[in-house]
Amino acid sequence: MAKDYDMAALIDFYGDMLTEKQRSFLEYYYYDDLSLSEIAENEGITRQGVRDAIKRAESQMLDMEERLGLAKRFAELSEGLKDIIDYSDKITEYNLRHGLSKEINDFSLNIKTKAMTLLET
């Protein structure tokens, strides 16, 4: 399952750099959960041809990720933003228990809002 998720993330980042056929095979396989045989039947080619195209596309995307690291960096940034949101919540809770500074509350809310906006992008 984790491998499928990783490959789906790579398709999102690097799929446009593949041929249209490679991308469509990957989308059928990973997004639509079609078997190699089902894809082959739909496309009018052999199962082995589909497998080879998918393996070649996966290899190309893994090579791109190794060189560029976009998917890894995106995952790291997403985790960092989630941490920032968590810390903002803790600051707000602490502020409510220990002094209730309106400025601290406003700053914390602004930080959380910005982080959530970036996370959704």
Secondary structure, DSSP 8 states (H G I E B T S, - for coil): -HHHHHHHHHHHHHGGGS-HHHHHHHIIIIIS---HHHHHHHHTS-HHHHHHHHHHHHHHHHHHHHHH-HHHHHHHHHHHHHHHHHHHHHHHHHHHHHT--HHHHHHHHHHHHHHHHHHH-
